Amino acid sequence: GAFQAAARPLYAGAVCRQPRIGQAVSVAADGSARTTLADLAEGPYFVLALLLDATTLCCADATCRLLRQLNRACIGPWRALGVRVFHGLELEREGIFDQPVSGLEPARGDMSSVGGRKLARIDWKGRFHHFRTDVPTFCAPFGGPEITTVAHPDEVAYFRCRLCTDVLDERSVHGVYLEVEVLANPDNLSMAVVDFEAGGCSSVTFSPDTGAVIRERKVREAPRKVEGAYIQPLPTVPPGRRFHGLMGLYLYRGRLAFFRRCYGAASEEGQEQSEQAQRGSGGREAAPSARPPQGTASASGLELGPWETTGFISDLGWAEGRRLTPCLAFRDEGAYRVRVVCVGTLPPLPPERWSADNEGGDTGWSGFDWEVGAPMIP
């Protein structure tokens, strides 16, 4: 019926029918049959469970074996929740959440058939936990959600997740927003997205210090030649200061926007003392924290200013591949402290408040090209 159809949005058109879990029937004292929890398994439960978050689903799993089985089912809420939360994201060895890479071993006696093909039934709760743990982290040699030391100049820290541009196209309802907090910064760093499917030759970079966005493409390896363009939609930070605060990128319907939120005015001496205190603590965050509200003090004790944004500054015409890798680039080695704050679907400022003035065109961009060394972009 209608409930049954609504409960299977992920398997529309599938030819298989999920087996019933638990066919128990409860009989009242007068001999009449009563509706049991198992009777909801054919439709209503799956519709209602779509409203639950991860914490509530864990509580439901702990109540009884039946709900635990229903929640982990192929059409169950753990899969649906993962599809929503990790929309447009991919892990290199696991693929996107809803379409695991081939080679996964099925649980014993746990097979289903769709269109004549046998499919392993995935542990969707375990997969959700794996994605929630790995998506907001960096690749080796850094690992984890926080970077405290950069060993070499021009080091690049890549996120483990990749942005799927074929999913985050003009038909997508949600975008992807990544945010990091810079607590200790001895030199200079920037946030970028790289097109590795095209040989790692193209990228768009945001410099929170200068407020500039740089779009570049490597056209020759030896001697090295780079072509590109830059634009400065945001002002530079005050002279003599390094960027400390929050920065993020937002990809929505094939357009990129960057965000910056600087710490309030403070003396260089105060910043150095704060950095020394952060390095001395040596602690690592157990999980990315919630974004601090505007006007509150950060972990370093400095006041956070208002959010600034470049607007939708660039489309994806520069990228040839369908997977973009977000990363942080460090100009010099040193004791940094940068941590992932969140990976979600919504930016800190609603797009309708800032997206109308800039639709990712080429107006205001200045071209450049150079060989061997790179000039300073103002």
Contacts in CASP RR format, 6 or more apart in sequence:
PFRMAT RR
TARGET T0000
AUTHOR 0000-0000-0000
METHOD contacts of the structure
MODEL  1
GAFQAAARPLYAGAVCRQPRIGQAVSVAADGSARTTLADLAEGPYFVLAL
LLDATTLCCADATCRLLRQLNRACIGPWRALGVRVFHGLELEREGIFDQP
VSGLEPARGDMSSVGGRKLARIDWKGRFHHFRTDVPTFCAPFGGPEITTV
AHPDEVAYFRCRLCTDVLDERSVHGVYLEVEVLANPDNLSMAVVDFEAGG
CSSVTFSPDTGAVIRERKVREAPRKVEGAYIQPLPTVPPGRRFHGLMGLY
LYRGRLAFFRRCYGAASEEGQEQSEQAQRGSGGREAAPSARPPQGTASAS
GLELGPWETTGFISDLGWAEGRRLTPCLAFRDEGAYRVRVVCVGTLPPLP
PERWSADNEGGDTGWSGFDWEVGAPMIP
3 42 0 8 1.000
3 43 0 8 1.000
3 44 0 8 1.000
3 47 0 8 1.000
4 42 0 8 1.000
4 43 0 8 1.000
6 43 0 8 1.000
6 47 0 8 1.000
7 42 0 8 1.000
7 43 0 8 1.000
7 44 0 8 1.000
7 45 0 8 1.000
7 46 0 8 1.000
7 47 0 8 1.000
7 75 0 8 1.000
8 14 0 8 1.000
8 46 0 8 1.000
8 75 0 8 1.000
9 80 0 8 1.000
10 74 0 8 1.000
10 75 0 8 1.000
10 79 0 8 1.000
10 80 0 8 1.000
10 83 0 8 1.000
10 98 0 8 1.000
11 74 0 8 1.000
11 75 0 8 1.000
11 114 0 8 1.000
14 114 0 8 1.000
15 114 0 8 1.000
15 115 0 8 1.000
16 112 0 8 1.000
16 113 0 8 1.000
16 114 0 8 1.000
16 115 0 8 1.000
18 73 0 8 1.000
18 74 0 8 1.000
18 75 0 8 1.000
18 112 0 8 1.000
20 38 0 8 1.000
20 41 0 8 1.000
20 42 0 8 1.000
21 38 0 8 1.000
21 41 0 8 1.000
21 66 0 8 1.000
21 69 0 8 1.000
21 70 0 8 1.000
21 73 0 8 1.000
22 38 0 8 1.000
22 41 0 8 1.000
22 66 0 8 1.000
23 38 0 8 1.000
24 36 0 8 1.000
24 38 0 8 1.000
25 33 0 8 1.000
25 36 0 8 1.000
26 33 0 8 1.000
26 34 0 8 1.000
26 35 0 8 1.000
26 36 0 8 1.000
27 33 0 8 1.000
27 34 0 8 1.000
28 34 0 8 1.000
37 45 0 8 1.000
37 64 0 8 1.000
37 66 0 8 1.000
37 67 0 8 1.000
38 66 0 8 1.000
41 66 0 8 1.000
41 70 0 8 1.000
45 70 0 8 1.000
46 70 0 8 1.000
46 75 0 8 1.000
46 76 0 8 1.000
46 77 0 8 1.000
49 57 0 8 1.000
49 60 0 8 1.000
49 70 0 8 1.000
49 71 0 8 1.000
49 76 0 8 1.000
49 77 0 8 1.000
49 80 0 8 1.000
50 77 0 8 1.000
50 80 0 8 1.000
52 60 0 8 1.000
52 77 0 8 1.000
52 81 0 8 1.000
53 81 0 8 1.000
54 81 0 8 1.000
54 128 0 8 1.000
54 132 0 8 1.000
57 71 0 8 1.000
57 77 0 8 1.000
57 78 0 8 1.000
57 81 0 8 1.000
57 125 0 8 1.000
60 67 0 8 1.000
60 68 0 8 1.000
60 71 0 8 1.000
61 67 0 8 1.000
61 68 0 8 1.000
61 71 0 8 1.000
61 125 0 8 1.000
62 68 0 8 1.000
70 76 0 8 1.000
71 77 0 8 1.000
71 78 0 8 1.000
71 125 0 8 1.000
72 78 0 8 1.000
72 123 0 8 1.000
72 124 0 8 1.000
72 125 0 8 1.000
73 79 0 8 1.000
73 124 0 8 1.000
74 112 0 8 1.000
74 121 0 8 1.000
74 122 0 8 1.000
74 124 0 8 1.000
76 124 0 8 1.000
78 124 0 8 1.000
78 125 0 8 1.000
78 126 0 8 1.000
78 127 0 8 1.000
78 128 0 8 1.000
79 98 0 8 1.000
79 122 0 8 1.000
79 124 0 8 1.000
81 128 0 8 1.000
82 97 0 8 1.000
82 98 0 8 1.000
82 124 0 8 1.000
82 127 0 8 1.000
82 128 0 8 1.000
82 131 0 8 1.000
83 97 0 8 1.000
83 98 0 8 1.000
84 174 0 8 1.000
85 97 0 8 1.000
85 128 0 8 1.000
85 131 0 8 1.000
85 132 0 8 1.000
85 344 0 8 1.000
85 345 0 8 1.000
86 96 0 8 1.000
86 97 0 8 1.000
86 131 0 8 1.000
86 135 0 8 1.000
87 167 0 8 1.000
87 168 0 8 1.000
87 172 0 8 1.000
87 174 0 8 1.000
87 175 0 8 1.000
87 176 0 8 1.000
87 345 0 8 1.000
88 96 0 8 1.000
88 163 0 8 1.000
88 164 0 8 1.000
88 167 0 8 1.000
88 168 0 8 1.000
88 172 0 8 1.000
88 175 0 8 1.000
88 176 0 8 1.000
89 96 0 8 1.000
89 97 0 8 1.000
89 131 0 8 1.000
89 135 0 8 1.000
89 161 0 8 1.000
89 162 0 8 1.000
89 163 0 8 1.000
89 164 0 8 1.000
89 176 0 8 1.000
89 343 0 8 1.000
90 96 0 8 1.000
90 161 0 8 1.000
90 162 0 8 1.000
90 163 0 8 1.000
90 164 0 8 1.000
90 323 0 8 1.000
91 131 0 8 1.000
91 134 0 8 1.000
91 135 0 8 1.000
91 160 0 8 1.000
91 161 0 8 1.000
91 162 0 8 1.000
92 160 0 8 1.000
92 162 0 8 1.000
93 101 0 8 1.000
94 100 0 8 1.000
94 101 0 8 1.000
94 127 0 8 1.000
94 130 0 8 1.000
94 131 0 8 1.000
95 101 0 8 1.000
96 164 0 8 1.000
96 167 0 8 1.000
97 127 0 8 1.000
97 128 0 8 1.000
97 131 0 8 1.000
100 122 0 8 1.000
100 127 0 8 1.000
104 120 0 8 1.000
104 122 0 8 1.000
105 120 0 8 1.000
106 119 0 8 1.000
106 120 0 8 1.000
106 121 0 8 1.000
107 120 0 8 1.000
107 121 0 8 1.000
107 123 0 8 1.000
110 120 0 8 1.000
110 121 0 8 1.000
111 118 0 8 1.000
111 119 0 8 1.000
111 120 0 8 1.000
111 121 0 8 1.000
112 118 0 8 1.000
112 119 0 8 1.000
112 121 0 8 1.000
113 119 0 8 1.000
134 160 0 8 1.000
134 161 0 8 1.000
135 160 0 8 1.000
135 161 0 8 1.000
135 343 0 8 1.000
136 145 0 8 1.000
136 161 0 8 1.000
136 288 0 8 1.000
136 340 0 8 1.000
136 342 0 8 1.000
136 343 0 8 1.000
137 143 0 8 1.000
137 144 0 8 1.000
137 145 0 8 1.000
137 159 0 8 1.000
137 160 0 8 1.000
137 340 0 8 1.000
138 144 0 8 1.000
138 145 0 8 1.000
138 147 0 8 1.000
138 157 0 8 1.000
138 158 0 8 1.000
138 159 0 8 1.000
138 160 0 8 1.000
138 328 0 8 1.000
138 340 0 8 1.000
139 157 0 8 1.000
139 158 0 8 1.000
139 159 0 8 1.000
139 160 0 8 1.000
141 151 0 8 1.000
142 157 0 8 1.000
144 284 0 8 1.000
145 284 0 8 1.000
145 285 0 8 1.000
145 287 0 8 1.000
145 288 0 8 1.000
145 339 0 8 1.000
145 340 0 8 1.000
146 284 0 8 1.000
146 285 0 8 1.000
146 337 0 8 1.000
146 338 0 8 1.000
146 339 0 8 1.000
146 340 0 8 1.000
147 157 0 8 1.000
147 328 0 8 1.000
147 336 0 8 1.000
147 337 0 8 1.000
147 338 0 8 1.000
147 339 0 8 1.000
148 184 0 8 1.000
148 279 0 8 1.000
148 282 0 8 1.000
148 284 0 8 1.000
148 335 0 8 1.000
148 336 0 8 1.000
148 337 0 8 1.000
149 334 0 8 1.000
149 335 0 8 1.000
149 336 0 8 1.000
150 157 0 8 1.000
150 330 0 8 1.000
150 332 0 8 1.000
150 333 0 8 1.000
150 334 0 8 1.000
150 336 0 8 1.000
151 333 0 8 1.000
152 333 0 8 1.000
153 330 0 8 1.000
153 331 0 8 1.000
153 332 0 8 1.000
153 333 0 8 1.000
154 329 0 8 1.000
154 330 0 8 1.000
154 331 0 8 1.000
155 329 0 8 1.000
155 330 0 8 1.000
155 333 0 8 1.000
156 327 0 8 1.000
156 328 0 8 1.000
156 329 0 8 1.000
156 330 0 8 1.000
157 327 0 8 1.000
157 328 0 8 1.000
157 329 0 8 1.000
157 330 0 8 1.000
157 338 0 8 1.000
158 194 0 8 1.000
158 325 0 8 1.000
158 326 0 8 1.000
158 327 0 8 1.000
159 178 0 8 1.000
159 325 0 8 1.000
159 326 0 8 1.000
159 327 0 8 1.000
159 340 0 8 1.000
161 326 0 8 1.000
161 343 0 8 1.000
162 323 0 8 1.000
162 324 0 8 1.000
162 325 0 8 1.000
162 326 0 8 1.000
163 176 0 8 1.000
163 193 0 8 1.000
163 251 0 8 1.000
163 323 0 8 1.000
163 324 0 8 1.000
163 325 0 8 1.000
163 326 0 8 1.000
164 322 0 8 1.000
164 323 0 8 1.000
165 251 0 8 1.000
165 254 0 8 1.000
165 316 0 8 1.000
165 319 0 8 1.000
165 321 0 8 1.000
165 322 0 8 1.000
165 323 0 8 1.000
165 324 0 8 1.000
166 322 0 8 1.000
168 175 0 8 1.000
168 176 0 8 1.000
168 251 0 8 1.000
168 252 0 8 1.000
168 253 0 8 1.000
168 254 0 8 1.000
169 253 0 8 1.000
169 254 0 8 1.000
170 253 0 8 1.000
170 254 0 8 1.000
171 253 0 8 1.000
172 252 0 8 1.000
172 253 0 8 1.000
174 252 0 8 1.000
174 345 0 8 1.000
175 250 0 8 1.000
175 251 0 8 1.000
175 252 0 8 1.000
175 253 0 8 1.000
175 345 0 8 1.000
176 250 0 8 1.000
176 251 0 8 1.000
176 252 0 8 1.000
176 343 0 8 1.000
176 344 0 8 1.000
176 345 0 8 1.000
177 248 0 8 1.000
177 249 0 8 1.000
177 250 0 8 1.000
177 342 0 8 1.000
177 343 0 8 1.000
177 344 0 8 1.000
177 345 0 8 1.000
177 346 0 8 1.000
177 347 0 8 1.000
178 248 0 8 1.000
178 249 0 8 1.000
178 326 0 8 1.000
178 340 0 8 1.000
178 342 0 8 1.000
178 343 0 8 1.000
178 344 0 8 1.000
179 246 0 8 1.000
179 247 0 8 1.000
179 248 0 8 1.000
179 259 0 8 1.000
179 291 0 8 1.000
179 340 0 8 1.000
179 341 0 8 1.000
179 342 0 8 1.000
179 343 0 8 1.000
179 348 0 8 1.000
180 191 0 8 1.000
180 246 0 8 1.000
180 247 0 8 1.000
180 248 0 8 1.000
180 328 0 8 1.000
180 338 0 8 1.000
180 339 0 8 1.000
180 340 0 8 1.000
180 341 0 8 1.000
181 245 0 8 1.000
181 246 0 8 1.000
181 298 0 8 1.000
181 338 0 8 1.000
181 339 0 8 1.000
181 341 0 8 1.000
182 189 0 8 1.000
182 208 0 8 1.000
182 243 0 8 1.000
182 244 0 8 1.000
182 245 0 8 1.000
182 246 0 8 1.000
182 247 0 8 1.000
182 336 0 8 1.000
182 337 0 8 1.000
182 338 0 8 1.000
183 244 0 8 1.000
183 245 0 8 1.000
183 274 0 8 1.000
183 275 0 8 1.000
183 278 0 8 1.000
183 298 0 8 1.000
183 299 0 8 1.000
183 300 0 8 1.000
183 337 0 8 1.000
183 338 0 8 1.000
183 339 0 8 1.000
184 244 0 8 1.000
184 274 0 8 1.000
184 275 0 8 1.000
184 278 0 8 1.000
184 279 0 8 1.000
184 335 0 8 1.000
184 336 0 8 1.000
184 337 0 8 1.000
184 338 0 8 1.000
185 242 0 8 1.000
185 243 0 8 1.000
185 244 0 8 1.000
185 275 0 8 1.000
185 336 0 8 1.000
185 338 0 8 1.000
186 242 0 8 1.000
186 275 0 8 1.000
186 332 0 8 1.000
186 334 0 8 1.000
186 335 0 8 1.000
186 336 0 8 1.000
187 242 0 8 1.000
187 330 0 8 1.000
187 331 0 8 1.000
187 332 0 8 1.000
187 334 0 8 1.000
188 207 0 8 1.000
188 209 0 8 1.000
188 242 0 8 1.000
188 243 0 8 1.000
188 330 0 8 1.000
188 331 0 8 1.000
188 332 0 8 1.000
189 208 0 8 1.000
189 243 0 8 1.000
189 328 0 8 1.000
189 329 0 8 1.000
189 330 0 8 1.000
189 331 0 8 1.000
189 336 0 8 1.000
189 338 0 8 1.000
190 205 0 8 1.000
190 206 0 8 1.000
190 207 0 8 1.000
190 208 0 8 1.000
190 209 0 8 1.000
190 328 0 8 1.000
190 329 0 8 1.000
191 205 0 8 1.000
191 206 0 8 1.000
191 208 0 8 1.000
191 247 0 8 1.000
191 248 0 8 1.000
191 249 0 8 1.000
191 258 0 8 1.000
191 326 0 8 1.000
191 327 0 8 1.000
191 328 0 8 1.000
191 329 0 8 1.000
192 203 0 8 1.000
192 204 0 8 1.000
192 205 0 8 1.000
192 206 0 8 1.000
192 326 0 8 1.000
192 327 0 8 1.000
192 328 0 8 1.000
192 329 0 8 1.000
193 203 0 8 1.000
193 204 0 8 1.000
193 249 0 8 1.000
193 251 0 8 1.000
193 256 0 8 1.000
193 324 0 8 1.000
193 325 0 8 1.000
193 326 0 8 1.000
193 327 0 8 1.000
194 200 0 8 1.000
194 202 0 8 1.000
194 203 0 8 1.000
194 324 0 8 1.000
194 325 0 8 1.000
194 326 0 8 1.000
194 327 0 8 1.000
195 201 0 8 1.000
195 202 0 8 1.000
195 203 0 8 1.000
195 318 0 8 1.000
195 319 0 8 1.000
195 320 0 8 1.000
195 321 0 8 1.000
195 324 0 8 1.000
196 323 0 8 1.000
196 325 0 8 1.000
197 320 0 8 1.000
197 321 0 8 1.000
197 322 0 8 1.000
197 323 0 8 1.000
198 319 0 8 1.000
198 320 0 8 1.000
198 321 0 8 1.000
200 218 0 8 1.000
201 217 0 8 1.000
201 218 0 8 1.000
201 219 0 8 1.000
202 216 0 8 1.000
202 217 0 8 1.000
202 218 0 8 1.000
202 318 0 8 1.000
202 319 0 8 1.000
202 320 0 8 1.000
203 215 0 8 1.000
203 216 0 8 1.000
203 217 0 8 1.000
204 213 0 8 1.000
204 214 0 8 1.000
204 215 0 8 1.000
204 256 0 8 1.000
204 314 0 8 1.000
204 318 0 8 1.000
205 213 0 8 1.000
205 214 0 8 1.000
205 215 0 8 1.000
205 216 0 8 1.000
205 329 0 8 1.000
206 212 0 8 1.000
206 213 0 8 1.000
206 214 0 8 1.000
206 247 0 8 1.000
206 248 0 8 1.000
206 249 0 8 1.000
206 258 0 8 1.000
206 260 0 8 1.000
206 310 0 8 1.000
207 213 0 8 1.000
207 214 0 8 1.000
207 377 0 8 1.000
208 237 0 8 1.000
208 243 0 8 1.000
208 245 0 8 1.000
208 247 0 8 1.000
208 260 0 8 1.000
208 262 0 8 1.000
209 236 0 8 1.000
209 237 0 8 1.000
209 242 0 8 1.000
209 243 0 8 1.000
210 232 0 8 1.000
210 236 0 8 1.000
210 377 0 8 1.000
210 378 0 8 1.000
211 232 0 8 1.000
211 233 0 8 1.000
211 234 0 8 1.000
211 235 0 8 1.000
211 236 0 8 1.000
211 260 0 8 1.000
211 310 0 8 1.000
212 230 0 8 1.000
212 231 0 8 1.000
212 232 0 8 1.000
212 233 0 8 1.000
212 234 0 8 1.000
212 377 0 8 1.000
212 378 0 8 1.000
213 230 0 8 1.000
213 231 0 8 1.000
213 232 0 8 1.000
213 233 0 8 1.000
213 258 0 8 1.000
213 310 0 8 1.000
213 313 0 8 1.000
213 314 0 8 1.000
214 228 0 8 1.000
214 229 0 8 1.000
214 230 0 8 1.000
214 377 0 8 1.000
215 228 0 8 1.000
215 229 0 8 1.000
215 230 0 8 1.000
215 314 0 8 1.000
215 318 0 8 1.000
215 365 0 8 1.000
216 226 0 8 1.000
216 227 0 8 1.000
216 228 0 8 1.000
216 229 0 8 1.000
217 226 0 8 1.000
217 227 0 8 1.000
217 228 0 8 1.000
217 318 0 8 1.000
218 224 0 8 1.000
218 225 0 8 1.000
218 226 0 8 1.000
219 225 0 8 1.000
219 226 0 8 1.000
219 227 0 8 1.000
223 371 0 8 1.000
223 372 0 8 1.000
224 371 0 8 1.000
224 372 0 8 1.000
224 373 0 8 1.000
225 369 0 8 1.000
225 370 0 8 1.000
225 371 0 8 1.000
226 369 0 8 1.000
226 370 0 8 1.000
226 371 0 8 1.000
226 374 0 8 1.000
227 368 0 8 1.000
227 369 0 8 1.000
228 367 0 8 1.000
228 368 0 8 1.000
228 369 0 8 1.000
229 362 0 8 1.000
229 365 0 8 1.000
229 366 0 8 1.000
229 367 0 8 1.000
229 368 0 8 1.000
230 365 0 8 1.000
230 366 0 8 1.000
230 367 0 8 1.000
230 368 0 8 1.000
230 377 0 8 1.000
231 313 0 8 1.000
231 364 0 8 1.000
231 365 0 8 1.000
231 366 0 8 1.000
232 378 0 8 1.000
233 310 0 8 1.000
233 311 0 8 1.000
233 313 0 8 1.000
233 358 0 8 1.000
234 260 0 8 1.000
234 308 0 8 1.000
234 310 0 8 1.000
237 243 0 8 1.000
237 262 0 8 1.000
238 265 0 8 1.000
240 268 0 8 1.000
241 268 0 8 1.000
241 271 0 8 1.000
242 271 0 8 1.000
243 260 0 8 1.000
243 262 0 8 1.000
244 262 0 8 1.000
244 263 0 8 1.000
244 271 0 8 1.000
244 300 0 8 1.000
244 302 0 8 1.000
245 260 0 8 1.000
245 261 0 8 1.000
245 262 0 8 1.000
245 263 0 8 1.000
245 298 0 8 1.000
245 304 0 8 1.000
246 259 0 8 1.000
246 260 0 8 1.000
246 261 0 8 1.000
246 291 0 8 1.000
246 304 0 8 1.000
246 341 0 8 1.000
247 258 0 8 1.000
247 259 0 8 1.000
247 260 0 8 1.000
247 261 0 8 1.000
248 258 0 8 1.000
248 259 0 8 1.000
248 260 0 8 1.000
248 347 0 8 1.000
249 256 0 8 1.000
249 257 0 8 1.000
249 258 0 8 1.000
249 259 0 8 1.000
249 326 0 8 1.000
250 256 0 8 1.000
250 257 0 8 1.000
250 258 0 8 1.000
250 259 0 8 1.000
250 347 0 8 1.000
250 351 0 8 1.000
251 324 0 8 1.000
252 312 0 8 1.000
252 351 0 8 1.000
254 315 0 8 1.000
254 316 0 8 1.000
255 312 0 8 1.000
255 314 0 8 1.000
255 315 0 8 1.000
255 316 0 8 1.000
255 359 0 8 1.000
255 360 0 8 1.000
256 312 0 8 1.000
256 313 0 8 1.000
256 314 0 8 1.000
256 315 0 8 1.000
256 316 0 8 1.000
257 309 0 8 1.000
257 310 0 8 1.000
257 311 0 8 1.000
257 312 0 8 1.000
257 313 0 8 1.000
257 347 0 8 1.000
257 351 0 8 1.000
257 354 0 8 1.000
257 355 0 8 1.000
258 309 0 8 1.000
258 310 0 8 1.000
258 311 0 8 1.000
258 313 0 8 1.000
259 307 0 8 1.000
259 308 0 8 1.000
259 309 0 8 1.000
259 310 0 8 1.000
259 347 0 8 1.000
259 348 0 8 1.000
259 349 0 8 1.000
260 307 0 8 1.000
260 308 0 8 1.000
260 309 0 8 1.000
261 304 0 8 1.000
261 305 0 8 1.000
261 306 0 8 1.000
261 307 0 8 1.000
261 308 0 8 1.000
261 348 0 8 1.000
262 304 0 8 1.000
262 305 0 8 1.000
262 308 0 8 1.000
263 271 0 8 1.000
263 298 0 8 1.000
263 300 0 8 1.000
263 302 0 8 1.000
263 303 0 8 1.000
263 304 0 8 1.000
263 305 0 8 1.000
264 302 0 8 1.000
264 303 0 8 1.000
264 304 0 8 1.000
264 305 0 8 1.000
266 274 0 8 1.000
266 302 0 8 1.000
271 302 0 8 1.000
274 300 0 8 1.000
274 301 0 8 1.000
274 302 0 8 1.000
275 300 0 8 1.000
275 335 0 8 1.000
275 337 0 8 1.000
277 300 0 8 1.000
278 299 0 8 1.000
278 300 0 8 1.000
278 337 0 8 1.000
279 335 0 8 1.000
279 337 0 8 1.000
285 339 0 8 1.000
288 339 0 8 1.000
288 340 0 8 1.000
288 341 0 8 1.000
288 342 0 8 1.000
288 343 0 8 1.000
289 341 0 8 1.000
290 342 0 8 1.000
291 341 0 8 1.000
291 342 0 8 1.000
291 348 0 8 1.000
292 298 0 8 1.000
292 304 0 8 1.000
294 304 0 8 1.000
294 305 0 8 1.000
294 306 0 8 1.000
294 307 0 8 1.000
295 303 0 8 1.000
295 304 0 8 1.000
295 305 0 8 1.000
296 303 0 8 1.000
296 304 0 8 1.000
297 303 0 8 1.000
297 304 0 8 1.000
298 304 0 8 1.000
307 348 0 8 1.000
307 349 0 8 1.000
309 347 0 8 1.000
309 349 0 8 1.000
309 354 0 8 1.000
310 358 0 8 1.000
311 354 0 8 1.000
311 355 0 8 1.000
311 357 0 8 1.000
311 358 0 8 1.000
312 355 0 8 1.000
312 358 0 8 1.000
312 359 0 8 1.000
312 360 0 8 1.000
313 358 0 8 1.000
313 360 0 8 1.000
314 360 0 8 1.000
314 361 0 8 1.000
315 360 0 8 1.000
315 361 0 8 1.000
316 324 0 8 1.000
328 338 0 8 1.000
330 336 0 8 1.000
368 375 0 8 1.000
368 377 0 8 1.000
END
